[in-house]
């Protein structure tokens, strides 16, 4: 089965051709224009998608010598995300499916992330999924690939948003995750003791806005020089990582009381690129008899390969729906109907 997929939920324009379990070609364009604004501007994101997606698709078909009539199914992210961006990608892909009289499968962006590790790993169930992105921080329990339950999430800022806002407060550029990780390498991670909201609660809920507020106060009390930036970056990264691990530990204790013996943990989303977080998670779980999985590197940020893979997983259960309307707010339990 040859799948064409598009992902335009935020500020990445991404398309992919996937044949069964093989990526034929995968192209992602990251919009640079948002750097000067310190964050994503929805209107500019939509315009950029409009400018790029048709050109990228034509070039992909030409490079691979693909006749669109050969494609078996078209799919696109239909939520959650920025409504303008979602409309661009889904409308463009729907038009292709109509033109070539092929099915269109609407895909949940979060489900794409959740299923992404199954592309390159043999998942052991029951499995936890730790979703770390710019817009979401969530923990899911997967009893199998069709039985997905949301266990907890951030009650305010997402983890990627916390990285970006912290970076902006100390004068680093957008996106902030990579900038903070780079500065943290040379910093003293024990210089600043930051708050850990909700850490004592035995659930999977997170809160990050209080950390940002505390850092804002620190910037007003300290000179923002090179040492401050490096030490604050290191302290923030350490605090965030400890918070995640402590919440996972307490949540796992709660699951054991419910007779749920978790066998694996999938860490997905753009923040899963952070090597410090990955190393600390791996060190913590090494003696827990819980395997840790990651997606392919190209499937970590927002990307069309994970959408194509989710389409492949959903196609066989009859989710063809050309009339499905994009939804800026959509959870994984929304069955796309």
N, C-alpha and C positions, 0 to 999 in steps of 0.2 A: 504494500500500500504506500503510495507516494502522497505525502502531506505537505501543504504549504501553510505556514503559520506566520502571523504578524503580532507583534507586541508593541503597544504604544500607550501604556497606562500612565506614564509620567514623562520623563525627559530622555528616554532612550527610544530610538526608532530601530526596530529589530525585525528581521525576516529570516525565515529558515525553510529549507527543503529537507525533509526527512523521509527516508525510505525504510520502513520497518524499524530496525534498531540502529540504523546508520544515518549520521548527519551528512547529507549530500553537500550542502553549503549553508553557512550561518553567518549573517552579516549584522553587526550592531553599530549604529551611529550614536555617539553620546554628544548631546548638545552642549557646546561650550558657552553659549551666550548667557547662561544663567550665572556664571562665575562673577560677572561684574555686578550682579544684583544680590549676591550672597545667598541665593536660594532659587528654587524653581518658580518662574513666573508662568502661570497656566496659559495665558494667551500666547505668549512667545513659544511655549512648548507645542501648542496646537499648530501654530503657523509653521514651525520647523518640521513637524511630521508631514504636513501637507506638501512642503517643498521637497522632502526627501523620499517618501515611501514609494512613489511611482517610479522615480529614477532608479532607486535601489533595486526594485523588483524587475524592471526591464533589463538592467545590467546583469542581475543574477540569472534570469532566463537565457540571456545571450551567452554568458560565460559557460553555463552548463549545457547549452544547446537543448534547452527544455521547451517542448511544445506544451503550453498550459493545458491543452486537452489531455495530456498524459497524467495530469494530477488527479488523484482520486477524491480528495477531500480538502476543503479550505477551512481554516480556523483562525480565530483572533481572540485576543483578550477582550472581554466584555465587562470587566469589573473585578475588583474595585479599582479606583484610580481617578484621575482628573477627567471630568466628563467630556471636555473638548477633545482631549487626546484620545480617549476611548472611542469617540465618534469617528475620528479620522481613520484609525486602524480598522475598526469593525466595518465601517461603511465601505472602505476601499476593498476589503477582503470579501465582503458580501457581494459587491459588484462583480468580482471575478467569479465567484461561485455561480452567480446568475448567468453571467456571460457564457460560461463553459458548462452550464447545466450539471453542476456537481454539488454535493451536500456542503452545508456550512455548519461547523460545530462551534458554538460559543464556549469560551473557556474562562474559568475563574482564575484570576491571576495568582491568588493564594494557593489554590490547588496545584497550579503549575509548579510553584516553589516546593510544596509538600511532596509531590511525586518525583521531583527532580533527582533525588538520590537513587531512586529505583532504576534509573537509566544505566548507571555504572556500578551498582551494588546489588547483591542478593539480600534483601532486607529480612532481618529476623523479627518476627512479631511476638508479642506486642511491642510497638516501637513508639518512642517519644520523638516529636519533631519540634525543634527550637527554631522558630522563624525570626530572623533578625534583619530588618530592612529599614529604609528611610521612613516608611509609613506605618510599619507594623512591628510589634514585638509580641509574639504569641507562642504558646505551647499547646501542641496537639497530641492526642493519644490515637495511634493507629492500631486497631486490632487486626485490620487487613487493609488493603488499598481502597476498599469501598466503605469501610466503617471508620470514619474520621470524626473525632470529638474534640472540640475546643475546651481545653482545661483552664486556661488563663491567658491574660494579656495585659498590656500596659493600660493603666486607667487614665493616662494623660499623654505625654510625649512618647514617640517610638524611640528606640535606641539609636537609630541612624539620625533622627532629628536631634537627639541629645548631643551626638558627636558634632553635627553641623552647627548647632547653636553655641556650643562650647568653643569650637574653633573660631567662630565669628567674634565672640567676646574677647578672645586673646589675639585677634588680628590675623588669623590664618584664613586662607582662601577656601572657597566652596568647590567641591564637596569636602567636608571636614574630616571624614574618617581616615583617609590615607594621610592627610596632613598631620593629624594628631599622632597617628602611629609612627610616622617618620620622626617627629620631634621627641616622642617619648623614649626612643632608643637612647638618647643622650641625657635623659632627665633622671632626677631622683624621685622614684615613685613613692617614697615614704615621707616626703616633705609636707604634703597637705593631707589631712584626714578629712575625707568628705562624707556626707551623710549617705545612708543606705535605706531609703524609704521602703516600708513593708517587708523588710528582710526577715522579721521574726514570725511572720504569718505563714502557717503551713499550707500554702496554696501556691498557684503559679501566676499570681498577679504581680505586676511590676508598676513602679512609678519612677519617673526620671525628671520631672519638672523641678522638683525641689533641689536636685543636684545642680541644675542650671542656675537656679536662683542663688544658691550658695556661692557658686563660682563667680557670678556677677558681683556679689559683695566682695569677694577676694580681689577682683580686678580693680575695685575702687580703693582698696586698702594697700595695694602693692604696686610697685613700679613694674610695668609690663615690659621687661627687657628679655633678652635671650634666655637667661637662666630661669626666669619665671615661666616663660612659655614652655620650655622643655620640662621643668619639674611639674608644672600643672598638668601638662599633657600626660606625663607618666603616671601621676597620681590619679587623674581621671580614668585613664585606661585600666589601672589596677583596681580602682573602686568599682567600676562597671563590671569587670570580670568577676570579682569576688561576689558582687551582688547576684549575678547570674548563677554562679555555682552554688551559692548558699540557698537561693530560691529553688534550684533544681533538687538539691539535697533534701530540703524540707518537703517539697512536693512528692518526691519519690517515697519518702517515709509515709506520707498520707496514702499513696497508691498501694503500698504494701498492706496497710490496714484493710484496704478493700480487695485484697487478694490478687492484685495486679502485679505480676512479676515482669517488669520491663527488661527486654533483652537487647535493645539497641537504641541509639540516639542519633537522629539526623539533624545536622546543623546546616541551615539553608538561609539564603538571602545575601544581600551584598555585604553586610557586616561580617558574615562568616569568612570573608577574605582576610580578616585581621589575624595575623599570625600569632600575636600575643594571646588573644582569646582562645584560639585553636590549641595552642600548646598547653595552656592552663587547664582547659577542659580535658584534654587527653591525659594529662598527669593526674587529674582528679579521678577520672573514670577507669584508669588502668587496673585498679584492684577491685572494681565494682562488678566485674563480669558483665559489663555492658559495652557492646561495640559501638564505635562512633563512625558515622558515615558523613561524607561530604559529596556534593554534586561535582561534576566536571567544573573546572574553573570558569569556563565560558557560560555555565548555567547558574552561576552565583548571583550576578547582578540581574536586573530585569532583562529578559532575553526571550527570543522567539523559539529557541530550541526546546526550552521547558514547556512552552505552549504547544509545540508540535507533539511532544511526548505525551502531554496530558490529553491531547486530541486523540492520539493513537490509543490511549487507555480508555477513553470515553466513547470512541466511535462504535465499538462493538455492543454498547448498551443503548443505542438508539437515541442520541442527543442532538440529532440534526434539527436545527431551528433557525431558519433564515429571518424570522420575525422577532427574534429575541432582541430586546432593547438594552443597550449598555446601562449599567448601574454603577454610579460612583461609590456606593456603599453596598458591599456584598460580602457575606461570610461564606465559609466553605460548606456550611450546612444548607446554604441555598442550592437547591438541586438544578438550578438553571432551567426552570420551567415557569 
